[in-house]
Amino acid sequence: MGEIIQSREAMGRIAKWLVELMSETLTYAPRKAINSQALVDFVVEWTDSQLPPAQVQAELWTMYFDGSLMKTGARAGLLFISLLGIHMRYVVRIHFAASNNVVEYEALVNGLKIAIELGVRRLDVRGDSQLVIDQVMKASNCHDPKMEAYCKEVRRLEDKFHSLELVHVARRYNEAADELARITSTRGTVPPDAFSRDLHEPSIDLGSGADIETAPAQQTNAVEALRMAAEVMEVRPGRPFDWRTPFLDCLIRCELPEDRYIALQRKINFLHIHMQGGGERE
């Protein structure tokens, strides 16, 4: 730089700079070698600035689920607990016929759906149903078509989470969800600090094949119920006559009441005699 300014052939802007700097005292020092440590520090600082920002890990939530099947109805209780200690309680009211295992699965499936709606991406699930946990974790096989369909639905929802863990716990460690489900089943009212949902159809699509498979079992149960009712209402000495007995005899044993049987027998005999008499005339 000093050689350029002090050059007699300097023209243009350099000449103007020379005029401006003539009043100043300028000294020129030779260039020194760069300190090796300074070069290392520069590389470290530059590398840090080029690295991508650290990803913030999603907050871990815990969900307790339980189902309750009683004469008054079926309910599912859900308790969500955040890492900061926030508690959220949900009640799912089930308005269709379901077994105890189906109610447990509905509690799990609907709990996962609610967690997805809340934006939860890391979830620890805890329940006291050994069958449901084992089937979902592939510790046992699903022999029932309904249970297999519910397992597939749980695995489909699992893809919506960054991490999902299912753990079986004893009933005493699941009292909050169990109590929530039982309270709503017995009283029919939802606590004021809990959210509620109504479920009128199963969360899975069984298709036509499952309906065909379950039809014979339903028919068998209906016939068995009629037989039990017939045994209870069977006319015995000293027992008053029950008006329902003739109907059950007709449905189960194909037996008509005595008066109608006699009338039907008379009609059959009359037709038989009439046909015989017609044949003789011919």
C-alpha positions in Angstrom: 0.0 0.0 0.0 2.9 2.3 0.8 4.5 1.8 -2.6 1.2 2.7 -4.4 0.7 5.9 -2.5 4.3 7.1 -2.8 4.5 6.4 -6.5 5.1 9.4 -8.6 2.9 8.0 -11.3 -0.1 7.8 -9.1 -3.1 9.4 -10.7 -6.9 9.8 -10.2 -8.2 8.7 -6.8 -4.8 7.6 -5.6 -3.5 11.1 -6.2 -6.4 12.5 -4.1 -5.7 10.1 -1.3 -2.0 11.2 -1.5 -3.0 14.8 -1.0 -5.3 14.0 1.9 -2.8 11.8 3.6 0.2 14.2 3.3 -0.7 15.9 6.5 -0.7 12.6 8.4 2.3 10.7 9.7 2.2 7.3 8.2 4.5 4.4 9.1 4.6 1.1 7.3 5.4 -2.2 9.0 6.3 -5.4 7.3 3.7 -8.2 7.3 4.1 -10.8 10.0 3.3 -14.5 9.9 -0.1 -15.5 11.2 0.0 -17.2 14.6 -0.9 -20.9 14.3 -3.3 -20.6 17.3 -5.2 -17.7 15.7 -5.7 -19.9 12.6 -7.1 -22.8 14.8 -9.4 -20.4 16.6 -10.7 -19.1 13.2 -11.4 -22.6 11.9 -13.3 -23.5 15.1 -15.4 -20.4 15.0 -16.2 -20.8 11.3 -17.1 -24.5 11.8 -19.5 -23.8 14.7 -21.3 -21.2 12.5 -21.7 -23.7 9.7 -23.2 -26.5 11.8 -27.0 -26.9 11.7 -28.8 -25.8 14.8 -29.5 -28.5 17.4 -33.0 -30.0 17.1 -35.2 -29.5 20.1 -36.5 -32.8 21.2 -40.3 -33.1 21.6 -41.8 -33.2 25.1 -42.5 -36.7 26.5 -46.1 -37.3 27.6 -47.5 -40.3 29.5 -51.0 -41.7 28.9 -52.9 -44.1 31.2 -55.9 -45.9 29.6 -58.6 -48.2 30.9 -62.0 -49.5 29.9 -65.1 -50.3 32.0 -67.9 -52.5 30.9 -71.0 -52.5 33.1 -74.7 -52.9 32.9 -75.2 -49.2 32.6 -72.9 -48.9 29.6 -69.3 -49.0 28.4 -66.8 -46.2 29.1 -63.1 -45.5 28.6 -61.0 -43.4 30.9 -57.9 -41.6 29.7 -55.3 -39.6 31.7 -52.6 -37.6 30.0 -49.6 -36.2 32.0 -47.1 -33.9 30.4 -43.4 -33.5 31.4 -44.3 -30.3 33.2 -47.0 -32.1 35.3 -50.0 -30.9 33.3 -53.0 -33.4 33.7 -55.7 -33.8 31.1 -58.6 -36.2 31.6 -60.8 -37.6 28.9 -63.9 -39.9 28.9 -65.1 -41.8 25.9 -68.7 -43.0 26.1 -69.3 -46.1 23.9 -72.8 -46.5 22.6 -72.6 -49.8 20.8 -72.4 -53.5 22.0 -68.8 -54.3 22.9 -66.9 -56.9 24.9 -64.4 -56.0 27.7 -61.5 -56.5 25.3 -63.1 -54.3 22.7 -63.6 -51.5 25.3 -60.0 -51.7 26.3 -58.9 -51.4 22.6 -61.3 -48.5 22.1 -59.7 -46.7 25.0 -56.2 -47.3 23.5 -57.1 -46.3 20.0 -59.0 -43.2 21.0 -56.3 -42.2 23.4 -53.7 -42.3 20.6 -56.0 -40.2 18.4 -56.5 -37.6 21.1 -52.7 -37.5 21.6 -52.2 -36.8 17.9 -54.7 -34.0 18.0 -52.9 -32.5 21.0 -49.6 -32.5 19.0 -47.9 -35.1 21.2 -45.1 -36.8 19.3 -43.4 -38.8 22.2 -45.7 -40.9 24.3 -45.5 -43.5 26.9 -48.7 -45.6 27.1 -49.6 -47.5 30.2 -52.5 -49.8 30.8 -53.6 -52.8 32.9 -54.9 -55.0 30.1 -52.3 -57.7 29.6 -54.0 -59.1 26.5 -54.1 -55.7 24.7 -50.5 -54.8 25.5 -49.2 -58.3 24.5 -51.1 -58.3 21.2 -49.9 -54.8 20.3 -46.3 -55.6 21.3 -46.5 -58.9 19.3 -46.0 -60.9 22.5 -49.1 -63.0 21.7 -51.1 -63.7 18.5 -54.5 -62.3 17.6 -56.9 -65.2 16.9 -60.0 -63.0 16.8 -60.6 -60.9 13.6 -61.7 -58.0 15.7 -58.6 -58.0 17.9 -56.4 -58.3 14.7 -58.2 -55.3 13.2 -57.6 -53.2 16.4 -53.9 -54.2 16.4 -53.5 -53.0 12.8 -55.2 -49.7 13.7 -52.8 -49.1 16.6 -49.8 -49.8 14.4 -51.2 -47.4 11.8 -51.5 -44.6 14.4 -48.0 -45.5 15.7 -46.5 -44.0 12.6 -47.8 -40.6 13.6 -45.4 -40.5 16.6 -41.6 -40.0 16.9 -41.6 -42.5 19.7 -44.3 -44.7 21.2 -43.9 -47.1 24.1 -46.6 -49.4 25.6 -46.0 -50.8 29.1 -48.3 -53.1 31.1 -48.8 -51.9 34.7 -50.7 -53.4 37.6 -54.2 -52.2 38.2 -53.2 -50.3 41.4 -50.9 -48.1 39.2 -53.8 -47.3 36.8 -56.3 -46.2 39.4 -56.8 -42.7 37.9 -58.0 -44.0 34.5 -59.9 -46.9 36.0 -61.8 -44.6 38.4 -62.6 -42.1 35.7 -64.1 -44.9 33.6 -66.1 -46.4 36.4 -67.4 -43.1 37.7 -68.9 -42.2 34.3 -70.3 -45.8 34.0 -72.2 -45.8 37.3 -73.3 -42.2 37.5 -73.7 -41.4 33.8 -72.2 -37.9 34.2 -68.8 -36.7 33.3 -66.7 -34.9 35.9 -66.5 -31.1 35.3 -62.7 -31.2 34.9 -62.7 -33.9 32.2 -63.4 -33.8 28.5 -65.9 -36.2 26.9 -66.4 -37.9 23.6 -69.3 -40.1 22.3 -68.5 -43.1 20.2 -71.5 -44.6 18.3 -69.5 -46.9 15.9 -66.3 -49.0 16.4 -63.0 -47.3 15.5 -62.3 -50.1 13.1 -63.9 -51.4 9.8 -64.5 -55.1 10.1 -66.0 -55.5 6.6 -68.6 -58.0 5.5 -66.5 -61.1 6.3 -66.5 -60.4 10.0 -70.2 -60.0 10.1 -70.7 -63.4 8.4 -68.4 -65.0 10.9 -70.2 -63.6 13.9 -73.7 -64.3 12.6 -73.8 -68.0 13.6 -72.6 -67.2 17.1 -75.3 -64.6 17.5 -77.9 -67.0 16.4 -76.6 -69.7 18.7 -76.8 -67.3 21.6 -80.3 -66.3 20.8 -81.5 -69.9 20.7 -79.7 -70.7 23.9 -81.4 -67.7 25.6 -84.8 -68.9 24.4 -84.2 -72.4 25.8 -83.1 -71.0 29.1 -86.3 -68.9 29.2 -88.4 -71.9 28.3 -86.9 -73.9 31.2 -87.6 -71.1 33.6 -91.2 -70.7 32.5 -92.0 -74.4 32.1 -95.5 -75.2 33.5 -95.2 -77.4 36.6 -97.7 -78.5 39.2 -98.5 -75.7 41.6 -97.0 -73.1 39.3 -99.4 -70.6 37.6 -99.6 -70.6 33.9 -97.4 -68.2 32.0 -98.8 -66.8 28.8 -95.3 -66.8 27.2 -94.9 -70.6 27.4 -96.9 -71.5 24.3 -94.9 -69.0 22.2 -91.6 -70.5 23.4 -92.9 -74.0 22.7 -93.8 -73.0 19.2 -90.4 -71.3 18.5 -88.2 -73.9 20.1 -90.0 -77.2 19.9 -92.4 -76.4 17.0 -95.3 -77.4 19.3 -98.7 -75.8 18.9 -101.0 -75.1 21.8 -103.4 -77.9 22.6 -106.6 -76.2 21.3 -104.9 -75.2 18.1 -103.4 -78.6 17.6 -106.8 -80.3 18.0 -108.3 -77.9 15.5 -105.5 -78.4 13.0 -105.8 -82.2 13.4 -109.5 -82.1 12.7 -108.8 -80.1 9.5 -106.3 -82.6 8.4 -108.7 -85.5 9.1 -111.5 -83.8 7.2 -109.3 -83.2 4.2 -108.1 -86.8 4.2 -111.6 -88.2 4.3 -112.8 -85.7 1.7 -109.9 -86.8 -0.7 -110.7 -90.4 -0.1 -114.4 -89.9 -0.7 -113.7 -88.0 -4.0 -111.5 -90.8 -5.2 -114.3 -93.4 -4.7 -116.8 -91.3 -6.7 -114.4 -91.2 -9.6 
